[in-house]
């Protein structure tokens, strides 16, 4: 499925990260994962994009900050995720 750029910031052994990535994969959506377990520049990048983000995953689809795993699943339950993934 071609669509917008999808970025997901994760940490090692995070069950919510696993659930979010699973849903995106089930949808056939390609995504770029940034592991911020040890902090570093990608963590700073995530905080610049989502200043109030205190948890992972943080998911961005195109220019839209989706939020976390529960937010992604809420979009799916509301029938809005496919349209967002289509661009």
N, C-alpha and C positions, 0 to 999 in steps of 0.2 A: 504494500500500500504506500503510494507516494503521498506526501503531505508536508505539513510544516515541520520545521526543526523541533525536535523534542529533546529537552535536557532534563535529566533527573540527578539530583544530588543525593548521595546515599552514604551510609556507614556500614562497615563490616558487621555481619550477623544481625542486621536490623530486620525483624520480621515484617514490618510495615513496608520497608523497601522491597522486600521479596514479593509481597502481595501486589504492590503497585507495578513492578516490572512484569509480573505474571500477567496482569490484566492487559497491559500495553502489548505484550507479546501475543496474547490470545487475539487481540484486535489486529495483529499483523503490522503494528506500528514500530518503525525503527526508531531507536532513541540512543542518545549519547549519555553514558553514565559517568558521573564524576564522584569518585570515592573521596569523601572528606573526613575519613576516620581520624587521620592524624592532623587535621587542620590544613594550614597552608593557603596558597593563593586561591585555590578553587573554593575554599570555605569563605574567604573574603569576597570572592566574586558572587557567591550565593547570597551573602548578607547584603551586598550592594544591590542585587536584583530584588531581594525580598528582605528589607531591613528588619522586619519584626519576626522573621523566621527563627524559631528556637528549636525546631525538631526536624528530623528527616523522615521520609524523603521530602524534598521540595521539587515540584514538577512544574516545568514551563513548556507550554505547547505554543509554538510561534511566539507571539508577543504577550500571550496570556499566562499569568501566574496562576496555575490551577490550585496550588497549595500542596497538601499532603495526600497520603493514601486514602483517607476517608473522603476527602474532597473529590478525588478522582473517581472513587466508587459511587459517590453521590451523583456525579455527572452521568455515569453509566446508568444508574437506577432511574434517573430522570429522562433518559433517552437523548441526552445532549452530547455525549462523548464522541459518537461517530461523526457528527457534524464538525466538531472542533478538530478532530483528527484529519478530516478531509480538507481542512483549510477553508 
